[in-house]
């Protein structure tokens, strides 16, 4: 089924059933549905397929930060008042419906009885130039912990799966519609520039920010030739992840913050039994406790306004930028917990792990366009 108006291409109605969850579903069930259906939404329906509520990837990530557990009922994280389209609405009516609502990715379509008949993709109703959002990749590090590999090759150019790490990152972004890249280079910059050139061999646009001194992950932003006119990504050039960057950008826009930092859960296990005591008395004993923390994942989305916080000279890293933002406005920064594959290739054992994992990374990547 499709919707069409004169002079406008038919609007495809996508099947909704693969995105259904029910009253018995848990949060982890919703995550599996969102990932498997690739529609970025789960629809909670009753026994007659009437829509009760929806949950998006962003809803789940925010719930996890609030302490929601994966085996909690999905009903705890639902949006019970979602935006929906009525069956038979015109393209003009649909565009008016989602106008100004940047959060909307998928639009459930219901019939007169409230039963779900399909899904519309919001970008097909009101296309957005996602590819115009720039991506800045930090590729100037020395990679000291990866010696001797990095004695003759910059760390981002070490091969994983037959391609340099940096190329795998660019292809992951490209698979989600992004094509404008700035590579911040310093150590052995010519190796990187010779490999990527202007990016045309990968079907993308590549420019270079050339550090003549160590400037830090935020300091090199001052080398941008012009201030971006839209939010942009900053990412370390030694990471591998299956993160959906379009969903990350949507999360950032939805939150309305000036900057978003991606987080990764990290568990530390104490290898001994831990003793609790008070005033010389034994009060408790815990065998090999685990402590969970969120750590900086090295992936950020920034609004152009944050560039005013970058000093004109000197070394300046991304945590320092976030510190300045929060000092000025405690609500100016938000966080995005990653649940996808993520590997920081900082040590030789990390490189070997990434090389073992790369088949899974490539398998999860959305298909590239023929130009790739």
Residue pairs with C-beta under 8 A, 6 or more apart in sequence:
1 13
1 117
1 118
2 10
2 11
2 12
2 13
3 10
3 11
3 13
3 89
3 90
3 91
3 94
4 10
4 11
4 91
5 90
5 91
5 92
8 91
11 91
11 94
11 120
11 124
11 125
12 120
12 121
12 124
13 109
13 117
13 118
13 119
13 120
14 39
14 118
14 119
14 120
14 121
15 118
15 119
16 43
16 108
16 109
16 116
16 117
16 118
16 119
18 33
18 36
18 37
18 39
19 33
19 34
19 37
19 39
19 41
19 42
19 43
19 119
20 33
20 42
20 43
20 44
20 45
20 49
20 116
21 29
21 30
21 33
21 42
21 43
21 44
21 45
21 55
21 74
22 44
22 45
22 46
23 44
23 46
23 73
23 75
25 33
25 42
25 44
25 73
25 74
26 70
26 71
26 72
26 73
26 74
27 60
27 63
27 68
27 69
27 70
27 71
27 72
27 73
27 74
27 76
27 77
28 70
28 71
29 74
30 42
30 55
30 60
30 74
30 77
31 60
31 70
31 339
33 42
34 40
34 41
34 42
34 55
34 56
34 57
34 60
38 366
39 106
39 119
40 56
40 57
40 105
40 106
40 244
40 247
41 54
41 55
41 56
41 57
41 105
41 106
41 108
41 119
42 54
42 55
42 56
42 74
43 51
43 54
43 108
43 116
43 119
44 51
44 52
44 53
44 54
44 55
44 74
44 75
44 78
45 51
45 52
45 116
46 52
48 113
48 115
49 115
49 116
50 110
50 113
50 114
50 115
50 116
51 82
51 84
51 108
51 110
51 114
51 115
51 116
52 78
52 80
53 75
53 78
53 79
53 80
53 81
53 82
54 78
54 79
54 82
54 108
55 74
55 77
55 78
55 79
56 79
56 105
57 244
57 247
57 251
58 103
58 247
58 250
58 251
58 254
59 77
59 78
59 79
60 68
60 77
61 251
61 336
61 337
61 339
63 76
63 77
64 70
64 337
64 339
65 335
65 337
68 76
68 77
82 108
83 97
83 98
83 101
83 104
83 107
84 107
84 108
84 109
84 110
85 94
85 97
85 107
85 108
85 109
85 110
85 120
86 109
86 110
86 111
86 112
87 109
87 110
87 111
87 112
87 117
89 97
91 125
94 107
94 120
94 125
95 125
95 126
97 107
98 104
98 107
98 122
98 125
98 126
99 126
102 250
102 253
102 254
103 250
103 253
103 254
104 122
105 121
105 122
105 123
105 247
105 250
106 119
106 120
106 121
106 122
107 119
107 120
107 121
107 122
107 125
108 116
108 118
108 119
109 116
109 117
109 118
109 119
109 120
110 116
110 117
111 117
123 130
130 176
130 177
130 178
130 246
130 249
131 177
131 178
131 179
131 180
132 180
132 230
133 178
133 180
133 230
133 231
133 232
133 233
133 249
134 180
134 181
134 182
134 228
134 230
134 232
134 233
135 170
135 173
135 178
135 180
135 181
135 182
135 232
135 233
135 235
136 181
136 182
136 184
136 209
136 220
136 221
136 224
136 232
136 233
136 234
136 235
137 156
137 166
137 169
137 170
137 181
137 182
137 183
137 184
137 235
137 236
137 237
138 184
138 217
138 220
138 234
138 235
138 236
138 237
139 154
139 156
139 166
139 183
139 184
139 185
139 192
139 237
140 184
140 185
140 186
140 187
140 189
140 211
140 214
140 215
140 220
141 154
141 155
141 156
141 186
141 187
141 236
141 237
141 238
142 150
142 155
142 187
143 149
143 150
143 154
143 155
143 158
143 187
143 238
144 150
145 346
145 347
145 348
146 155
146 158
146 345
146 346
146 347
146 348
146 351
149 155
149 158
149 348
149 351
150 158
153 188
153 191
154 185
154 187
154 188
154 189
154 191
154 192
155 165
155 237
155 238
155 345
156 164
156 165
156 166
156 192
156 237
156 238
157 164
157 165
157 166
157 188
157 191
157 192
157 195
158 164
158 165
158 345
158 351
159 165
160 168
160 240
160 345
160 351
160 354
160 355
160 358
161 168
161 355
161 358
161 359
161 361
161 362
163 171
164 195
165 237
165 238
165 239
165 240
165 345
165 354
166 183
166 192
166 196
166 237
167 195
167 196
167 202
168 240
168 358
168 361
169 235
169 237
169 239
169 240
170 181
170 196
170 199
170 202
170 204
170 206
171 202
171 365
171 368
171 372
172 241
172 242
172 243
172 245
172 365
173 181
173 233
173 245
174 202
174 203
174 204
174 368
174 372
175 365
175 366
175 367
175 368
176 244
176 245
176 246
176 366
177 246
178 233
178 245
178 246
179 203
179 204
179 205
180 204
180 205
181 199
181 204
181 205
181 206
181 207
182 206
182 207
182 208
182 209
182 224
183 192
183 196
183 206
183 207
183 208
183 209
183 237
184 208
184 209
184 211
184 220
184 223
184 237
185 192
185 193
185 208
185 209
185 210
185 211
186 210
186 211
186 212
186 214
189 208
189 210
193 208
196 202
196 206
197 206
198 205
198 206
198 207
199 205
199 206
202 372
203 369
203 371
203 372
207 225
209 220
209 223
209 224
210 223
211 220
211 223
214 315
215 222
215 223
215 314
215 315
215 316
216 315
216 316
216 317
216 318
216 320
217 234
217 236
217 317
217 318
218 234
218 310
218 316
218 317
218 318
218 320
218 321
219 310
219 311
219 314
219 315
219 316
219 317
221 234
221 307
221 310
222 307
222 310
222 312
224 307
227 304
227 307
228 304
229 304
230 304
231 249
231 252
231 253
231 301
231 302
231 303
231 304
232 301
232 302
232 304
233 245
233 248
233 249
233 299
233 300
233 301
233 302
234 299
234 300
234 301
234 302
234 318
235 298
235 299
235 300
236 298
236 299
236 344
238 344
238 345
238 346
239 297
239 298
239 299
239 342
239 343
239 344
239 345
240 341
240 342
240 343
240 345
240 354
240 357
240 358
240 361
241 297
241 299
241 338
241 340
241 341
241 342
241 343
242 340
242 341
242 361
242 364
242 365
243 262
243 299
243 338
243 340
243 342
244 340
248 260
248 262
248 299
248 301
248 336
249 301
251 260
251 336
252 260
252 301
252 334
252 336
255 334
257 331
257 332
257 333
257 334
258 302
258 303
258 305
258 306
258 325
258 329
258 332
258 333
259 300
259 301
259 302
259 303
259 306
259 321
259 322
259 325
259 332
259 333
259 334
260 300
260 301
260 302
260 333
260 334
260 335
260 336
261 296
261 297
261 299
261 300
261 318
261 322
261 333
261 334
261 335
261 336
262 296
262 297
262 298
262 299
262 300
262 335
262 336
262 337
262 338
263 294
263 295
263 296
263 297
263 335
263 336
263 337
263 338
264 294
264 295
264 296
264 297
264 337
264 338
264 342
265 292
265 293
265 294
265 295
265 337
266 292
266 293
266 294
266 295
267 290
267 291
267 292
267 293
268 290
268 291
268 292
268 293
269 288
269 289
269 290
269 291
270 288
270 289
270 290
270 291
271 288
272 288
273 285
273 286
273 287
273 288
274 285
274 286
274 287
274 288
274 289
275 282
275 284
275 285
276 282
276 283
276 284
276 285
276 286
277 283
294 335
294 337
296 318
296 319
297 338
297 342
297 344
298 344
299 338
300 318
301 336
306 321
306 325
309 321
309 324
309 325
309 328
310 316
310 321
322 333
325 332
325 333
326 332
326 333
340 364
341 357
341 360
341 361
341 364
343 350
343 353
343 354
343 357
344 350
345 351
345 354
